[in-house]
Amino acid sequence: MWGSVVFADHEPQRAGQTLPRLAVLALFVWLVFNVGLNNAASTHPPQPAEGWPVEAAFREAIQLWADERFEALWAHGLLASRYRVSREAFVRGMRHRVIQPPCCWGQLREVRVSFMAAEEAIVEAQVGIDVKTLGTTAVRSMLVYLRHEEGEWRMTLEDFLTKPEDGLGWLR
């Protein structure tokens, strides 16, 4: 009894033959699940918790805009974007904008991060906008493209020079 194992077909087998079969079966199961998990991890978009650094970078950019720290905001731009828009041109353009986010309450609402790839994301948010010429505040939707570059999430500077434009066409 110790030297054999009885299977469903009731054929006695020696323990020495069963052990290699179990090892092969275990190896097969490990390979199937390990490869499946690795493939699953590489094809699924990042999870919501992974979106927090993107959202934090976006929130910081909006705060820099509200505080009129335009040179610091320019430094958070993508390399290609900083190449297209010089620091001086960006600062000048931001200072002449008719709109800017309010300092505190109502600045951001409903921030959503959508990953296009592991290193690229779009942030959509409802942004409070002070219209300087009218002294009023409006809420508008804003989309900003961010990419992980040089160890941090950076954004397209042109988005800050032109957005949020929805519903504000009459200000141009």
VOBA-1610 file (N, C-alpha, C; in pm, whole numbers, padded with zeros to 5 digits, always signed):
BEGIN
Met+00082-00119+00000Met+00000+00000+00000Met+00085+00125+00000Trp+00198+00126+00068Trp+00282+00244+00073Trp+00349+00272-00060Gly+00376+00172-00139Gly+00452+00189-00262Gly+00367+00216-00382Ser+00236+00222-00370Ser+00154+00245-00488Ser+00042+00341-00458Val-00006+00405-00566Val-00118+00497-00557Val-00225+00444-00651Val-00351+00447-00606Val-00460+00397-00687Val-00533+00515-00749Phe-00540+00518-00884Phe-00612+00622-00956Phe-00754+00577-00985Ala-00831+00662-01045Ala-00972+00633-01071Ala-00990+00508-01155Asp-00895+00478-01240Asp-00911+00358-01322Asp-00861+00235-01248His-00825+00249-01121His-00786+00140-01031His-00662+00065-01074Glu-00574+00129-01155Glu-00449+00065-01191Glu-00344+00107-01088Pro-00285+00015-01021Pro-00183+00051-00923Pro-00060+00109-00993Gln-00005+00216-00939Gln+00115+00281-00991Gln+00213+00293-00875Arg+00335+00297-00905Arg+00435+00316-00801Arg+00448+00465-00770Ala+00485+00494-00648Ala+00502+00633-00605Ala+00612+00700-00686Gly+00708+00629-00730Gly+00818+00683-00810Gly+00771+00735-00944Gln+00663+00680-01001Gln+00611+00727-01128Gln+00517+00846-01108Thr+00452+00855-00997Thr+00355+00961-00970Thr+00425+01094-00944Leu+00537+01091-00875Leu+00606+01213-00840Leu+00651+01294-00963Pro+00711+01234-01065Pro+00746+01312-01185Pro+00622+01369-01255Arg+00512+01295-01254Arg+00390+01346-01316Arg+00338+01468-01241Leu+00344+01463-01110Leu+00299+01577-01031Leu+00390+01699-01053Ala+00521+01673-01064Ala+00615+01782-01088Ala+00588+01847-01223Val+00563+01767-01325Val+00532+01820-01457Val+00402+01898-01454Leu+00301+01845-01384Leu+00173+01913-01372Leu+00190+02046-01298Ala+00267+02046-01190Ala+00291+02169-01114Ala+00364+02273-01200Leu+00462+02229-01276Leu+00535+02319-01364Leu+00442+02378-01470Phe+00358+02294-01527Phe+00262+02339-01628Phe+00168+02444-01570Val+00113+02416-01452Val+00020+02511-01388Val+00091+02642-01358Trp+00215+02634-01307Trp+00290+02755-01276Trp+00314+02838-01403Leu+00353+02772-01511Leu+00378+02844-01636Leu+00253+02911-01689Val+00143+02838-01688Val+00017+02893-01741Val-00025+03015-01660Phe-00024+03004-01528Phe-00070+03117-01446Phe+00031+03230-01443Asn+00159+03202-01441Asn+00259+03306-01439Asn+00259+03385-01569Val+00255+03318-01682Val+00249+03387-01811Val+00118+03463-01823Gly+00009+03404-01778Gly-00120+03472-01783Gly-00121+03598-01699Leu-00061+03592-01580Leu-00057+03710-01495Leu+00034+03817-01553Asn+00148+03778-01609Asn+00238+03876-01669Asn+00174+03943-01789Asn+00107+03867-01872Asn+00039+03926-01988Asn-00075+04015-01944Ala-00148+03972-01842Ala-00259+04053-01793Ala-00208+04185-01738Ala-00097+04183-01667Ala-00044+04305-01609Ala+00004+04401-01717Ser+00054+04350-01826Ser+00108+04439-01928Ser+00001+04494-02022Thr-00114+04432-02030Thr-00216+04479-02124Thr-00324+04563-02057His-00341+04553-01928His-00444+04630-01860His-00395+04772-01834Pro-00484+04869-01846Pro-00444+05006-01816Pro-00418+05020-01666Pro-00345+05123-01627Pro-00317+05143-01485Pro-00446+05156-01404Gln-00438+05117-01279Gln-00553+05121-01189Gln-00572+05262-01133Pro-00690+05292-01075Pro-00717+05426-01025Pro-00612+05478-00926Ala-00560+05392-00840Ala-00458+05437-00744Ala-00334+05486-00816Glu-00304+05430-00932Glu-00189+05473-01010Glu-00214+05607-01076Gly-00339+05651-01081Gly-00373+05779-01139Gly-00348+05896-01046Trp-00326+05868-00917Trp-00309+05978-00823Trp-00188+06067-00857Pro-00070+06013-00894Pro+00040+06103-00931Pro+00007+06194-01049Val-00071+06145-01142Val-00112+06226-01257Val-00203+06339-01209Glu-00302+06303-01127Glu-00394+06404-01075Glu-00320+06507-00990Ala-00225+06461-00910Ala-00148+06552-00825Ala-00068+06651-00910Ala-00008+06604-01019Ala+00067+06692-01109Ala-00026+06795-01173Phe-00145+06751-01212Phe-00242+06843-01271Phe-00287+06947-01169Arg-00318+06903-01047Arg-00361+06996-00942Arg-00251+07099-00912Glu-00127+07053-00910Glu-00016+07145-00884Glu-00007+07249-00996Ala-00025+07206-01120Ala-00019+07298-01234Ala-00130+07403-01225Ile-00250+07360-01190Ile-00361+07456-01177Ile-00332+07555-01065Gln-00274+07507-00955Gln-00240+07597-00844Gln-00131+07696-00886Leu-00031+07650-00961Leu+00072+07741-01011Leu+00010+07848-01101Trp-00086+07808-01183Trp-00156+07904-01269Trp-00231+08005-01184Ala-00306+07956-01084Ala-00383+08046-00998Ala-00292+08142-00922Asp-00175+08095-00881Asp-00080+08178-00807Asp+00005+08266-00899Glu-00020+08257-01030Glu+00054+08332-01132Glu+00204+08304-01126Arg+00240+08181-01096Arg+00379+08136-01096Arg+00405+08069-01231Phe+00405+08148-01336Phe+00408+08097-01473Phe+00542+08034-01511Glu+00652+08084-01457Glu+00782+08023-01488Glu+00789+07882-01429Ala+00738+07865-01308Ala+00735+07732-01246Ala+00642+07639-01324Leu+00530+07692-01372Leu+00438+07613-01453Leu+00505+07571-01583Trp+00579+07661-01647Trp+00651+07629-01769Trp+00749+07515-01745Ala+00814+07512-01630Ala+00911+07407-01598Ala+00846+07270-01586His+00713+07265-01565His+00640+07138-01557His+00589+07092-01693Gly+00626+07165-01797Gly+00581+07129-01932Gly+00665+07017-01992Leu+00606+06950-02090Leu+00679+06848-02165Leu+00799+06910-02234Leu+00903+06833-02254Leu+01023+06884-02321Leu+00989+06941-02458Ala+00910+06866-02537Ala+00872+06913-02670Ala+00792+07042-02662Ser+00708+07053-02562Ser+00627+07172-02543Ser+00714+07292-02505Arg+00814+07269-02420Arg+00905+07377-02382Arg+00993+07418-02500Tyr+01016+07326-02591Tyr+01091+07358-02712Tyr+01008+07449-02803Arg+00878+07419-02813Arg+00789+07497-02900Arg+00757+07634-02843Val+00745+07643-02710Val+00706+07768-02645Val+00816+07808-02547Ser+00884+07916-02575Ser+00991+07960-02484Ser+00931+08002-02351Arg+01015+08006-02250Arg+00970+08048-02117Arg+00912+08189-02123Glu+00979+08279-02192Glu+00934+08418-02199Glu+00799+08429-02270Ala+00784+08358-02381Ala+00657+08362-02455Ala+00544+08302-02372Phe+00574+08195-02298Phe+00471+08132-02214Phe+00427+08227-02103Val+00523+08287-02034Val+00490+08380-01924Val+00410+08498-01978Arg+00453+08553-02090Arg+00382+08667-02150Arg+00238+08627-02188Gly+00224+08510-02251Gly+00091+08464-02290Gly+00000+08439-02171Met+00054+08381-02065Met-00028+08353-01947Met-00068+08482-01876Arg+00020+08581-01873Arg-00013+08709-01807Arg-00124+08784-01881His-00134+08761-02012His-00235+08831-02091His-00366+08753-02104Arg-00375+08638-02041Arg-00501+08563-02047Arg-00610+08640-01975Val-00730+08631-02027Val-00844+08700-01967Val-00901+08617-01851Ile-00861+08491-01845Ile-00914+08402-01742Ile-00800+08343-01659Gln-00835+08300-01538Gln-00744+08225-01454Gln-00827+08156-01346Pro-00774+08045-01291Pro-00848+07976-01185Pro-00855+08062-01060Pro-00963+08048-00983Pro-00969+08120-00856Pro-00866+08064-00758Cys-00838+08137-00654Cys-00733+08095-00562Cys-00771+07970-00481Cys-00892+07952-00447Cys-00924+07846-00350Cys-01048+07766-00389Trp-01157+07796-00322Trp-01281+07721-00338Trp-01328+07727-00482Gly-01375+07616-00532Gly-01428+07611-00667Gly-01323+07601-00776Gln-01197+07586-00737Gln-01091+07580-00835Gln-01101+07455-00922Leu-01119+07338-00860Leu-01128+07211-00932Leu-01243+07127-00881Arg-01310+07063-00975Arg-01418+06970-00942Arg-01410+06852-01039Glu-01453+06738-00995Glu-01467+06620-01081Glu-01342+06593-01166Val-01231+06573-01103Val-01107+06542-01175Val-01106+06394-01209Arg-01088+06364-01338Arg-01082+06224-01384Arg-00955+06204-01466Val-00887+06093-01436Val-00765+06058-01508Val-00795+05938-01596Ser-00762+05947-01723Ser-00778+05836-01817Ser-00643+05807-01879Phe-00599+05683-01866Phe-00470+05644-01922Phe-00486+05602-02067Met-00401+05656-02153Met-00395+05616-02293Met-00293+05503-02308Ala-00191+05505-02223Ala-00086+05405-02214Ala-00027+05419-02074Ala+00069+05336-02042Ala+00126+05340-01907Ala+00193+05475-01878Glu+00244+05541-01981Glu+00318+05665-01963Glu+00243+05788-02014Glu+00117+05772-02056Glu+00040+05883-02112Glu-00099+05885-02052Ala-00147+06006-02020Ala-00280+06018-01960Ala-00345+06148-02005Ile-00476+06148-01994Ile-00556+06267-02017Ile-00628+06296-01885Val-00622+06420-01842Val-00697+06461-01723Val-00812+06547-01771Glu-00930+06512-01725Glu-01048+06593-01752Glu-01100+06643-01619Ala-01125+06773-01611Ala-01172+06830-01485Ala-01266+06946-01513Gln-01349+06971-01416Gln-01430+07092-01417Gln-01347+07196-01342Val-01312+07304-01412Val-01223+07405-01355Val-01301+07534-01335Gly-01289+07589-01216Gly-01344+07721-01190Gly-01256+07825-01258Ile-01317+07919-01328Ile-01243+08019-01404Ile-01293+08157-01366Asp-01202+08241-01320Asp-01234+08381-01298Asp-01214+08454-01430Val-01317+08525-01473Val-01307+08607-01593Val-01268+08746-01546Lys-01143+08782-01568Lys-01087+08906-01513Lys-01163+09030-01560Thr-01200+09034-01686Thr-01264+09154-01740Thr-01405+09176-01686Leu-01471+09068-01643Leu-01608+09080-01595Leu-01620+09065-01444Gly-01516+09014-01379Gly-01524+08993-01235Gly-01619+08881-01197Thr-01638+08785-01286Thr-01727+08672-01257Thr-01648+08542-01262Thr-01712+08437-01211Thr-01651+08304-01213Thr-01744+08210-01287Ala-01686+08128-01372Ala-01761+08026-01446Ala-01691+07893-01424Val-01762+07785-01449Val-01703+07651-01440Val-01702+07594-01581Arg-01585+07549-01625Arg-01570+07494-01758Arg-01493+07363-01753Ser-01517+07279-01852Ser-01447+07153-01865Ser-01311+07179-01929Met-01209+07109-01878Met-01074+07126-01931Met-01011+06989-01948Leu-00953+06964-02064Leu-00878+06842-02093Leu-00731+06878-02107Val-00645+06802-02039Val-00501+06827-02047Val-00431+06694-02067Tyr-00338+06693-02163Tyr-00257+06575-02191Tyr-00132+06579-02104Leu-00102+06463-02038Leu+00019+06451-01958Leu+00095+06326-01999Arg+00227+06333-01987Arg+00311+06217-02016Arg+00420+06210-01909His+00453+06088-01870His+00559+06068-01772His+00693+06085-01842Glu+00768+06186-01799Glu+00892+06222-01866Glu+00990+06274-01761Glu+01113+06232-01768Glu+01216+06274-01673Glu+01174+06248-01528Gly+01105+06137-01505Gly+01068+06097-01369Gly+00948+06167-01310Glu+00877+06246-01389Glu+00756+06312-01337Glu+00652+06326-01446Trp+00529+06354-01405Trp+00421+06376-01501Trp+00426+06520-01546Arg+00437+06537-01679Arg+00447+06671-01739Arg+00331+06692-01836Met+00297+06817-01856Met+00181+06847-01939Met+00217+06930-02060Thr+00125+06937-02152Thr+00139+07019-02271Thr+00112+07164-02232Leu+00211+07249-02250Leu+00198+07390-02212Leu+00091+07462-02293Glu+00076+07423-02419Glu-00024+07487-02504Glu-00165+07471-02448Asp-00188+07363-02373Asp-00319+07344-02311Asp-00350+07457-02213Phe-00248+07507-02146Phe-00269+07615-02049Phe-00280+07751-02117Leu-00225+07763-02236Leu-00236+07889-02309Leu-00371+07904-02379Thr-00440+07792-02405Thr-00562+07798-02486Thr-00687+07743-02418Lys-00674+07669-02310Lys-00791+07605-02250Lys-00819+07663-02113Pro-00934+07649-02056Pro-01055+07590-02113Pro-01129+07690-02199Glu-01152+07651-02319Glu-01219+07741-02412Glu-01368+07715-02426Asp-01418+07601-02380Asp-01561+07569-02397Asp-01650+07678-02338Gly-01731+07734-02421Gly-01829+07833-02375Gly-01771+07970-02351Leu-01642+07990-02380Leu-01581+08120-02358Leu-01539+08186-02489Gly-01593+08141-02599Gly-01556+08194-02730Gly-01580+08344-02743Trp-01677+08393-02674Trp-01709+08535-02682Trp-01603+08624-02616Leu-01509+08563-02542Leu-01404+08642-02476Leu-01285+08667-02567Arg-01274+08597-02676Arg-01155+08607-02761Arg-01155+08729-02846
//
